[in-house]
Amino acid sequence: MKEGIHPKYDAVQIKCACGNVIETRSTRKNVTVEVCSACHPFFTGKQKLMDTEGRVERFHKKYATKKA
């Protein structure tokens, strides 16, 4: 492999909004996520409605049934 053409691959911490911290390696310096495997409904088995930037409200407004 050629020298000096590959990005630096360092240890980083991925920080979730729920407070979970995951140790891994990446080319990025800081990684923050809104949902991780510790709080995602698919992995936890708990049904929870996640509203990111008002998407749920926009969906309900767009597909709301009209009352006569």
C-alpha positions as CSV (number, residue, x, y, z in Angstrom):
1,M,0.0,0.0,0.0
2,K,1.1,3.5,-0.7
3,E,2.3,5.6,2.2
4,G,0.5,8.8,3.2
5,I,-2.7,8.5,1.1
6,H,-4.9,6.9,3.8
7,P,-6.8,8.9,6.4
8,K,-5.9,8.7,10.0
9,Y,-8.0,6.0,11.8
10,D,-8.2,6.8,15.5
11,A,-10.3,5.6,18.5
12,V,-13.4,7.7,19.1
13,Q,-16.5,7.7,21.3
14,I,-19.9,7.7,19.8
15,K,-22.3,9.6,22.1
16,C,-26.0,9.1,22.0
17,A,-28.7,11.5,23.1
18,C,-29.8,8.9,25.7
19,G,-26.3,9.1,27.4
20,N,-24.9,5.8,26.0
21,V,-21.3,5.9,25.0
22,I,-19.8,3.4,22.5
23,E,-16.1,3.0,21.9
24,T,-15.0,2.4,18.3
25,R,-12.6,3.6,15.7
26,S,-13.3,6.1,12.9
27,T,-11.8,8.7,10.6
28,R,-14.1,11.3,12.2
29,K,-13.1,13.1,15.4
30,N,-16.5,13.4,17.2
31,V,-19.6,11.3,16.5
32,T,-23.0,12.1,18.1
33,V,-26.2,10.3,17.3
34,E,-29.9,10.7,18.3
35,V,-30.7,7.0,18.5
36,C,-28.5,4.0,19.4
37,S,-29.0,0.3,19.9
38,A,-29.6,0.9,23.7
39,C,-32.6,3.2,23.1
40,H,-33.9,2.2,19.6
41,P,-37.4,0.6,19.7
42,F,-36.4,-2.2,17.4
43,F,-33.7,-3.4,19.8
44,T,-35.4,-2.6,23.1
45,G,-38.8,-4.0,22.2
46,K,-40.5,-0.9,23.6
47,Q,-42.8,0.9,21.2
48,K,-42.1,4.6,21.2
49,L,-42.9,7.4,18.8
50,M,-39.9,9.4,17.9
51,D,-40.5,12.9,16.7
52,T,-37.5,14.4,14.8
53,E,-38.0,18.0,13.7
54,G,-41.8,17.8,13.7
55,R,-42.0,15.0,11.2
56,V,-44.8,13.3,13.0
57,E,-46.9,16.4,13.1
58,R,-46.3,17.1,9.4
59,F,-47.3,13.5,8.6
60,H,-50.6,13.8,10.6
61,K,-51.4,17.2,8.9
62,K,-50.7,15.8,5.5
63,Y,-52.7,12.6,5.8
64,A,-55.4,13.7,8.3
65,T,-58.9,12.8,7.2
66,K,-61.2,15.7,6.4
67,K,-64.2,16.0,8.7
68,A,-67.5,16.7,6.9
